[in-house]
């Protein structure tokens, strides 16, 4: 059987393939290719040299400065208090007279004298917190607290804080014709911030008002949270004076509970009812733990405005 392969002849013998001329052409192409490649590279190099080279800049690219938005600076705590300007009106029957409305009255001058003496004493001792109380109810402790605060607030570049701590019968709000923003109990228990409770009446006066009677007033004043709140108000607001209106000394122990947290006491006596025995008993209650800054005589003998001679 004959197999006709690619390299086989008709008779099955292996035939010789004639590849001589093709091999010779490939060899000649291989020999000339390197020279053609070198010539192409040389021509390409000459072309690059003939073209003007772009001069590279050695200057660093200018980068637009990034604009960072700095966080807004919060105002100081005094400025963050809710601002409610006082709109005092002339007193009607049964309303407390305010010395700011009667600047030429002898009572206003008496409060100014007391203000100056108190500020001088506080500055000399480095004190700030004053409690104002009376032996019994109705002697004029709230009247004295409010008017002394208004007189101090007229001192330029000063700061006075008035706290209504007479939680038995709060009266500062009605005297200043201001609504109480929150209950004093919640403030002293730490349930609300002083920033949400205090009201800034002017650049020099802020008040903390009571919304109504509090049954556990004495226990609140004994608590550590009340002490911490007073310290925070002192530290953050940096007042020159903190006036604390308190209930009667001989009727409740609120003042005694607050004694470790105050610097001095102003005792208000009613010229028509307070006795010397009551003053002596108040001094015994206070003892030597806190200094008695003075006794303010309210409702001296006379008529009209003289009833409020201090």
C-alpha positions in Angstrom: 0.0 0.0 0.0 1.4 3.3 -1.0 1.2 6.4 1.4 1.2 9.7 -0.3 2.7 11.9 2.3 3.9 15.4 1.9 7.5 14.4 1.5 7.0 11.1 -0.2 7.1 10.4 -3.9 4.7 8.3 -5.9 6.7 5.2 -5.3 6.8 5.6 -1.5 10.4 6.7 -1.4 11.4 9.8 0.6 12.0 12.7 -1.7 14.3 15.6 -1.1 12.6 18.9 -0.6 14.3 21.8 -2.5 14.7 24.7 0.1 18.0 26.0 -0.9 16.9 29.3 -2.6 14.4 30.2 0.2 16.9 29.8 2.9 19.3 32.0 1.1 16.7 34.9 0.9 15.9 34.6 4.6 19.5 34.9 5.6 20.0 38.0 3.5 16.9 39.6 5.1 18.2 38.8 8.6 21.5 40.3 7.8 20.0 43.6 6.5 17.3 44.0 9.2 19.6 45.1 12.0 21.1 47.8 9.9 17.6 49.0 8.9 16.6 49.2 12.6 19.7 51.2 13.5 19.1 53.5 10.6 15.5 54.1 11.8 16.6 54.8 15.4 19.3 57.1 14.2 16.8 59.0 12.0 14.4 59.2 14.9 17.1 60.6 17.2 18.1 63.2 14.6 14.4 64.3 14.3 14.1 64.7 18.1 17.3 66.9 18.2 16.1 69.0 15.3 12.8 69.8 17.2 12.9 72.6 19.9 12.8 71.0 23.3 10.3 72.4 25.8 12.0 73.9 28.8 10.8 72.4 32.0 9.7 74.8 34.7 11.6 74.5 37.9 8.9 76.4 39.8 6.5 74.5 42.0 2.9 74.7 40.9 0.9 77.1 42.9 -1.8 75.4 44.9 -4.8 77.4 46.0 -4.8 77.6 49.8 -7.5 75.6 51.4 -10.2 77.6 53.1 -11.0 76.0 56.4 -14.1 77.2 58.2 -13.2 77.6 61.9 -15.9 76.7 64.4 -18.0 79.7 65.6 -17.0 81.0 68.9 -19.8 80.7 71.5 -20.6 83.8 73.5 -19.8 83.7 77.2 -22.4 82.2 79.5 -23.6 85.7 80.7 -24.5 86.6 77.1 -26.2 83.2 76.6 -28.8 83.9 79.3 -32.3 84.7 78.0 -32.6 88.4 77.8 -35.8 90.0 79.1 -35.5 93.8 79.7 -37.3 95.2 82.7 -40.5 97.1 82.0 -41.1 98.6 85.4 -44.4 100.4 85.9 -45.5 102.8 88.7 -46.6 100.8 91.7 -50.2 100.2 92.3 -52.0 99.5 95.6 -50.4 96.4 97.1 -47.4 96.4 94.8 -43.8 96.8 96.0 -42.3 100.3 95.3 -39.0 100.1 93.4 -36.4 102.8 93.9 -35.5 102.8 90.2 -38.7 104.6 89.6 -38.0 107.3 92.3 -34.4 108.2 91.8 -34.8 111.5 93.7 -36.5 109.9 96.7 -34.6 109.6 99.9 -35.2 105.9 99.9 -33.3 105.5 96.6 -30.4 107.5 98.1 -30.5 105.3 101.1 -30.2 102.2 99.0 -27.3 103.7 97.0 -25.5 104.4 100.3 -26.1 100.8 101.4 -25.0 99.5 98.0 -21.7 101.4 98.3 -20.9 100.2 101.8 -21.8 96.6 100.9 -19.6 96.6 97.8 -16.7 98.1 99.6 -17.0 95.5 102.4 -17.2 92.6 99.8 -14.2 93.9 97.9 -12.1 94.2 101.0 -12.9 90.7 102.1 -13.0 89.1 98.6 -16.6 88.0 99.2 -19.5 87.7 96.6 -22.5 85.9 98.1 -24.9 87.6 100.5 -28.0 86.3 102.0 -30.9 88.7 102.8 -33.4 87.6 105.4 -35.7 89.0 108.2 -36.6 87.6 111.6 -40.2 87.2 110.7 -42.4 87.4 107.6 -43.5 90.7 106.3 -40.4 92.7 107.4 -39.3 93.6 103.8 -36.5 91.1 103.0 -37.7 90.7 99.4 -38.2 94.5 99.1 -34.6 95.0 100.2 -33.2 92.3 98.0 -34.9 93.6 94.8 -34.1 97.3 95.4 -30.5 96.6 96.4 -30.0 94.5 93.3 -31.4 97.3 91.1 -29.1 99.8 92.8 -26.1 97.6 92.3 -27.0 97.0 88.7 -26.7 100.7 88.0 -22.9 100.4 88.5 -21.3 100.3 85.1 -19.4 97.2 84.0 -20.6 95.3 87.0 -22.6 92.0 87.3 -25.2 91.3 89.9 -27.2 88.0 90.2 -30.4 87.9 92.3 -31.6 84.5 93.3 -35.1 84.1 94.8 -34.3 81.3 97.4 -37.4 82.2 99.4 -39.1 79.0 98.2 -41.7 79.3 100.9 -43.2 82.4 99.4 -41.3 83.6 96.3 -41.9 87.3 95.5 -39.1 88.5 93.2 -40.9 87.6 90.0 -44.0 89.7 90.9 -41.9 92.6 92.2 -40.0 92.8 88.9 -43.1 91.9 86.8 -41.3 89.0 85.2 -42.5 85.5 84.5 -40.6 82.7 86.1 -39.0 80.5 83.4 -38.7 77.4 85.5 -39.2 76.0 89.0 -36.3 76.8 91.5 -36.6 73.3 92.8 -35.5 71.8 89.4 -32.5 74.2 89.3 -31.3 73.3 92.8 -31.7 69.5 92.0 -29.7 69.8 88.9 -32.6 68.9 86.6 -32.2 72.0 84.6 -29.3 74.2 83.7 -28.9 77.7 85.1 -28.7 78.8 81.4 -32.3 77.8 81.0 -33.4 79.2 84.3 -31.8 82.6 84.8 -33.1 85.7 83.0 -30.7 88.5 82.0 -32.6 91.8 82.6 -29.7 94.0 81.5 -25.9 93.9 80.9 -25.4 94.2 84.7 -28.3 92.2 86.2 -29.5 88.6 86.0 -32.3 87.0 88.2 -33.3 83.5 89.1 -37.0 83.4 89.8 -39.2 81.0 91.7 -42.4 79.7 90.1 -44.1 78.7 93.3 -43.8 77.4 96.8 -41.5 74.4 97.4 -42.2 72.1 100.3 -38.7 70.6 100.7 -36.9 73.9 100.4 -34.6 73.3 103.4 -33.6 69.9 102.2 -32.7 71.2 98.8 -30.5 73.9 100.3 -28.7 71.2 102.3 -28.0 69.1 99.2 -24.7 68.9 97.4 -26.4 69.6 94.1 -27.5 73.0 95.3 -24.0 73.8 96.4 -22.6 72.7 93.0 -25.1 74.8 91.2 -24.2 77.9 93.1 -20.5 77.2 92.5 -21.2 76.8 88.8 -23.1 80.1 88.6 -20.2 81.8 90.4 -17.6 80.2 88.1 -19.3 80.7 84.8 -21.1 84.0 85.1 -18.4 85.7 87.2 -20.7 88.0 89.1 -19.5 90.7 91.4 -22.3 90.1 93.8 -24.8 87.2 94.3 -27.8 88.3 96.4 -30.0 85.5 97.8 -33.5 86.3 99.1 -34.4 83.9 101.9 -37.5 83.2 104.1 -37.7 84.3 107.7 -34.8 83.2 110.0 -37.0 82.4 113.0 -39.6 80.6 111.0 -37.5 78.2 108.9 -34.0 76.7 108.8 -33.4 77.6 105.2 -30.8 80.3 106.0 -29.0 77.9 108.4 -28.8 75.3 105.6 -27.3 77.9 103.3 -24.8 79.3 105.8 -21.9 77.2 104.6 -22.3 78.5 101.0 -22.6 82.3 101.7 -20.1 84.9 102.8 -22.4 87.2 104.9 -25.9 88.1 105.9 -28.0 91.3 105.8 -30.8 91.2 108.4 -33.9 93.3 107.6 -35.8 94.6 110.6 -39.3 96.1 110.5 -39.4 99.3 112.5 -43.0 98.8 113.3 -42.9 95.1 114.5 -39.4 93.7 114.9 -38.1 93.6 118.5 -34.6 93.6 119.8 -35.2 90.1 121.2 -35.9 88.9 117.7 -32.6 90.4 116.4 -30.7 88.8 119.3 -32.3 85.4 118.5 -31.3 85.7 114.8 -27.7 86.4 115.9 -27.8 83.3 118.0 -29.1 81.2 115.0 -26.3 82.5 112.8 -23.7 82.0 115.5 -20.1 82.6 114.5 -20.3 80.6 111.3 -21.1 83.6 109.0 -20.6 87.3 109.6 -23.6 89.6 110.0 -22.9 92.5 107.6 -25.5 94.7 109.1 -29.2 95.3 110.1 -31.4 97.2 107.6 -34.2 99.2 109.2 -37.3 99.1 107.0 -40.5 101.1 107.6 -39.1 103.6 110.0 -41.5 106.1 111.6 -43.1 108.5 109.2 -45.4 108.6 106.2 -45.2 107.9 102.5 -41.7 107.1 101.2 -40.3 107.4 104.7 -41.9 104.1 105.5 -39.0 102.5 103.5 -36.1 104.3 105.0 -33.2 101.9 105.2 
